[in-house]
């Protein structure tokens, strides 16, 4: 009984860690607040923030002005990206797993 419980617990930890590896964090700074959003890799994720001044990413991401990855898009490399002129609307993002080769 105890061995089965330990194996099940290890399977659960393996599932959680493999799932966590498929996520990344996008940092958003607006005029009122700063916060992070955890987004899945290689999948569209709605952000829905109106006036973003700064975006912090650790993976290559496509940022869209519209929901469901529609509208004007820009590809950003990992780093901090600040809008110098005026804040921008971030509707959704797709962040990519880096290529191995």
C-alpha positions as CSV (number, residue, x, y, z in Angstrom):
1,X,0.0,0.0,0.0
2,X,2.7,2.4,1.0
3,X,4.8,1.7,-2.2
4,X,1.7,2.4,-4.4
5,X,1.1,5.7,-2.6
6,X,4.8,6.7,-3.1
7,X,4.7,5.7,-6.8
8,X,1.5,7.7,-7.3
9,X,3.0,10.7,-5.6
10,X,6.1,10.5,-7.8
11,X,3.9,10.2,-10.9
12,X,2.0,13.3,-9.8
13,X,5.2,15.3,-9.2
14,X,6.5,14.2,-12.7
15,X,3.2,15.4,-14.3
16,X,3.4,18.7,-12.5
17,X,7.0,19.3,-13.4
18,X,6.5,18.4,-17.0
19,X,3.5,20.7,-17.2
20,X,5.4,23.5,-15.5
21,X,8.2,23.2,-18.1
22,X,5.7,24.0,-20.8
23,X,4.9,27.4,-19.3
24,X,6.6,30.8,-19.2
25,X,6.0,34.1,-17.5
26,X,5.2,37.4,-19.2
27,X,5.7,40.5,-17.1
28,X,3.5,43.5,-17.8
29,X,3.8,47.1,-16.5
30,X,1.0,49.5,-17.0
31,X,0.6,53.0,-15.5
32,X,-1.2,51.6,-12.5
33,X,0.4,48.2,-11.8
34,X,3.0,45.6,-12.6
35,X,2.2,41.9,-12.6
36,X,3.2,38.6,-14.2
37,X,1.0,36.3,-16.2
38,X,1.9,32.6,-16.6
39,X,1.2,31.6,-20.2
40,X,1.5,28.2,-22.0
41,X,4.2,27.7,-24.5
42,X,3.3,27.3,-28.2
43,X,-0.4,28.2,-27.6
44,X,-2.3,31.4,-27.8
45,X,-3.1,33.1,-24.5
46,X,-5.3,36.1,-24.1
47,X,-3.8,38.9,-22.0
48,X,-6.3,41.8,-22.6
49,X,-4.3,44.7,-21.2
50,X,-5.0,48.2,-22.6
51,X,-2.1,50.4,-21.8
52,X,1.1,48.4,-21.4
53,X,4.3,50.5,-21.0
54,X,6.8,47.6,-20.6
55,X,6.8,43.9,-21.4
56,X,9.3,41.5,-19.9
57,X,9.7,38.1,-21.6
58,X,12.2,35.2,-21.2
59,X,11.1,33.3,-24.4
60,X,10.6,34.5,-28.0
61,X,7.0,35.7,-28.2
62,X,4.6,36.9,-30.8
63,X,2.5,39.7,-29.3
64,X,-0.9,40.6,-30.8
65,X,-3.2,43.6,-30.4
66,X,-6.3,41.5,-30.6
67,X,-7.8,38.6,-28.5
68,X,-7.3,35.0,-29.7
69,X,-4.0,36.0,-31.5
70,X,-5.6,38.3,-34.1
71,X,-4.7,41.9,-35.2
72,X,-1.4,43.5,-35.5
73,X,1.5,41.3,-34.4
74,X,5.2,41.8,-33.5
75,X,7.8,39.1,-32.8
76,X,9.9,39.9,-29.7
77,X,13.1,38.2,-28.5
78,X,13.6,37.6,-24.8
79,X,14.3,40.7,-22.8
80,X,12.6,43.9,-21.6
81,X,10.6,45.9,-24.2
82,X,9.4,49.4,-23.5
83,X,7.2,51.6,-25.6
84,X,8.9,55.0,-25.8
85,X,6.1,56.9,-27.5
86,X,2.9,55.7,-25.9
87,X,1.5,52.6,-24.2
88,X,0.3,49.8,-26.4
89,X,-2.6,47.3,-26.3
90,X,-1.5,43.7,-25.6
91,X,-4.5,41.5,-26.5
92,X,-2.8,38.1,-26.6
93,X,0.6,36.3,-26.9
94,X,2.1,33.1,-28.2
95,X,5.5,32.3,-26.7
96,X,7.7,29.7,-28.3
97,X,9.9,26.9,-27.0
98,X,13.4,27.6,-28.2
99,X,14.7,25.5,-31.2
100,X,17.1,22.8,-30.1
101,X,19.1,22.7,-33.3
